[in-house]
Amino acid sequence: MPDFGLSPEQKETKERAHQFAEKIMRPVARKYDETGEWAVDVYKAAWDYGYLQALVPEDCGGPGASQMEEAIVCEELSWGCGGLYTSIMANGLAMTPVLIAGSPEQKKKWLGMIAEEPKFAAFSLSEPNAGSDAGAMSCRAEKKGDKYVINGTKCYCTNGGYADWYALFCSTDPSKGARGTSCIIVPRNTPGLVVGKALDKMGQRASNQVELYFNDAEVPAENILGKEGMGFVIAMKTLDQTRAAVAAGGVGVARAAFEIALEYAKTRIQFGQPIFANQAISFMLADMAKKIEAARLLTWQAAWMTDNGIKNSKQSAIAKTFATDTAMEVTTDAVQILGGNGYSRDYLVEKCMRDAKLLQIYEGTNQIQRLVIAKEIQQGN
Ligand SMILES: Cc1cc2nc3c(=O)[nH]c(=O)nc-3n(C[C@H](O)[C@H](O)[C@H](O)COP(=O)(O)OP(=O)(O)OC[C@H]3O[C@@H](n4cnc5c(N)ncnc54)[C@H](O)[C@@H]3O)c2cc1C
């Protein structure tokens, strides 16, 4: 930045990811949207391409992708299928607390595992009574000797049904509120951990979300990331970094719907001419193109800032909000441009619209992003 083009290597990354999305994701996107089944074949291929483990550093056996590379890949994956993209992207979300606060041994153990074979991890912050207000969590970890004993309930844990470990945010000192929060790695096979059934959703149906129930679940005390009380800061730093990947998902799903709408507008004849000939339609498409390009630049800016060690709370919140609001607007307009066909399952735009909605909700709703932006501008940042 400010070099608005991609380098030859980044162009290659984009082309390779696009091929993956076109050849491996698109042909099965509708199937997994309908069945909600876990797409083992796609995730195995994603690991072969280096996407499932993209953020694992080279010294832990992974490709060590930058956030910029992650954003480039995520746009293409979301173009391929919003639900499959979320499963792959959320592995990076779960790994980021370890990248931020893990010791070299913890990184080798928990991230190295994902570099060795196609495995999943999950980020578990939300609770039934603590969503946007994550600091109000009640899941509790009590230190007893060399163990933490965990009790409580988590929800909406993406990849949770298939994860080998969880980056769990819980309270180690309820008297301190958010400052008493810690992040602890919980292996899947921990006695006392019960994984709930999958959430039935409007869109992104290929992705998996579950509740987690902890009943005196014991994990070694060495599984804590950093120190007790650092959890909330780790969570916020994680989300600052990963919001560019969500924004990229917004750009990808918007672009998918835009391409279909543009082609349709140029070929659908009504009143003896393509519907594109009506300014009401061509201006809609112009606005869609405008917003997608702006969203992509904001996304790249947020990713670039993380890669260059620049605090980006404001820019990542702006990118996430703008790109995912764009995704919702563009996909809704695409349905409108296709008329009755837009509403039918014969065309992909209705799926894009359903998939886009979730992007405005997870990793902090777009209302909460506006709170972050407002706080930052109030402080003169
Ligand atoms: C499919 C899916 C996947 C998810 N994946 C994960 C995951 O992997 N890990 C994880 O930890 N969580 C995950 N989440 C949870 C997600 O991050 C939360 O749903 C989100 O943070 C909102 O919390 P909530 O649903 O409890 O809504 P609430 O916090 O109850 O909010 C309800 C509404 O009120 C608004 N609101 C709340 N407070 C304010 C305020 N102060 N000002 C203005 N508006 C406000 C919100 O924006 C929202 O519109 C996922 C959720 C879904 C649906």
The ligand as a Tripos MOL2 file, in Angstrom:
@<TRIPOS>MOLECULE
LIG
   53    58     1     0     0
SMALL
NO_CHARGES

@<TRIPOS>ATOM
      1 C1        -23.5240  -19.2240   11.9480 C.3       1 LIG1
      2 C2        -22.7990  -18.5440   13.0650 C.ar      1 LIG1
      3 C3        -21.4460  -18.7990   13.2740 C.ar      1 LIG1
      4 C4        -20.7840  -18.2530   14.3770 C.ar      1 LIG1
      5 N1        -19.4990  -18.6290   14.6580 N.ar      1 LIG1
      6 C5        -18.9470  -18.2880   15.8570 C.ar      1 LIG1
      7 C6        -17.7030  -18.8420   16.2820 C.ar      1 LIG1
      8 O1        -17.0420  -19.6030   15.5650 O.2       1 LIG1
      9 N2        -17.2550  -18.5440   17.5260 N.ar      1 LIG1
     10 C7        -17.9370  -17.7170   18.3580 C.ar      1 LIG1
     11 O2        -17.4720  -17.4920   19.4710 O.2       1 LIG1
     12 N3        -19.1050  -17.1500   17.9760 N.ar      1 LIG1
     13 C8        -19.6290  -17.4250   16.7550 C.ar      1 LIG1
     14 N4        -20.8370  -16.8890   16.3680 N.ar      1 LIG1
     15 C9        -21.5370  -15.9960   17.2740 C.3       1 LIG1
     16 C10       -21.6170  -14.5780   16.7550 C.3       1 LIG1
     17 O3        -20.3560  -13.9600   16.8430 O.3       1 LIG1
     18 C11       -22.7250  -13.8640   17.5490 C.3       1 LIG1
     19 O4        -23.9470  -14.3710   17.0550 O.3       1 LIG1
     20 C12       -22.6620  -12.3740   17.4460 C.3       1 LIG1
     21 O5        -21.5160  -11.8800   18.0900 O.3       1 LIG1
     22 C13       -23.9040  -11.7020   18.0380 C.3       1 LIG1
     23 O6        -24.2310  -12.2310   19.2800 O.3       1 LIG1
     24 P1        -25.7360  -12.6980   19.5530 P.3       1 LIG1
     25 O7        -26.1470  -13.5990   18.4700 O.co2     1 LIG1
     26 O8        -25.8140  -13.1880   20.9340 O.co2     1 LIG1
     27 O9        -26.6130  -11.3870   19.3910 O.3       1 LIG1
     28 P2        -26.8670  -10.2690   20.5030 P.3       1 LIG1
     29 O10       -25.5900   -9.8400   21.1150 O.co2     1 LIG1
     30 O11       -27.9670  -10.7110   21.3930 O.co2     1 LIG1
     31 O12       -27.3820   -9.0670   19.5910 O.3       1 LIG1
     32 C14       -28.7040   -9.0390   19.0470 C.3       1 LIG1
     33 C15       -28.8150   -7.7650   18.2060 C.3       1 LIG1
     34 O13       -28.6000   -6.6140   19.0450 O.3       1 LIG1
     35 C16       -27.5370   -5.8370   18.5230 C.3       1 LIG1
     36 N5        -26.7910   -5.2460   19.6240 N.ar      1 LIG1
     37 C17       -26.3160   -5.8540   20.7320 C.ar      1 LIG1
     38 N6        -25.6780   -4.9710   21.5320 N.ar      1 LIG1
     39 C18       -25.7290   -3.7800   20.8880 C.ar      1 LIG1
     40 C19       -25.2480   -2.4720   21.1770 C.ar      1 LIG1
     41 N7        -24.5400   -2.2270   22.2970 N.pl3     1 LIG1
     42 N8        -25.4900   -1.4880   20.2910 N.ar      1 LIG1
     43 C20       -26.1920   -1.7340   19.1560 C.ar      1 LIG1
     44 N9        -26.6830   -2.9450   18.8340 N.ar      1 LIG1
     45 C21       -26.4520   -3.9470   19.6770 C.ar      1 LIG1
     46 C22       -26.6780   -6.7970   17.7020 C.3       1 LIG1
     47 O14       -25.9370   -6.1240   16.7210 O.3       1 LIG1
     48 C23       -27.7640   -7.6920   17.1000 C.3       1 LIG1
     49 O15       -28.3060   -7.0710   15.9600 O.3       1 LIG1
     50 C24       -21.4860  -17.3670   15.2360 C.ar      1 LIG1
     51 C25       -22.8270  -17.0590   14.9780 C.ar      1 LIG1
     52 C26       -23.4820  -17.6340   13.9220 C.ar      1 LIG1
     53 C27       -24.9420  -17.3090   13.7020 C.3       1 LIG1
@<TRIPOS>BOND
     1     1     2 1
     2     2     3 ar
     3     2    52 ar
     4     3     4 ar
     5     4     5 ar
     6     4    50 ar
     7     5     6 ar
     8     6     7 ar
     9     6    13 1
    10     7     8 2
    11     7     9 ar
    12     9    10 ar
    13    10    11 2
    14    10    12 ar
    15    12    13 ar
    16    13    14 ar
    17    14    15 1
    18    14    50 ar
    19    15    16 1
    20    16    17 1
    21    16    18 1
    22    18    19 1
    23    18    20 1
    24    20    21 1
    25    20    22 1
    26    22    23 1
    27    23    24 1
    28    24    25 2
    29    24    26 1
    30    24    27 1
    31    27    28 1
    32    28    29 2
    33    28    30 1
    34    28    31 1
    35    31    32 1
    36    32    33 1
    37    33    34 1
    38    33    48 1
    39    34    35 1
    40    35    36 1
    41    35    46 1
    42    36    37 ar
    43    36    45 ar
    44    37    38 ar
    45    38    39 ar
    46    39    40 ar
    47    39    45 ar
    48    40    41 1
    49    40    42 ar
    50    42    43 ar
    51    43    44 ar
    52    44    45 ar
    53    46    47 1
    54    46    48 1
    55    48    49 1
    56    50    51 ar
    57    51    52 ar
    58    52    53 1
@<TRIPOS>SUBSTRUCTURE
     1 LIG1         1 GROUP 0 **** ****
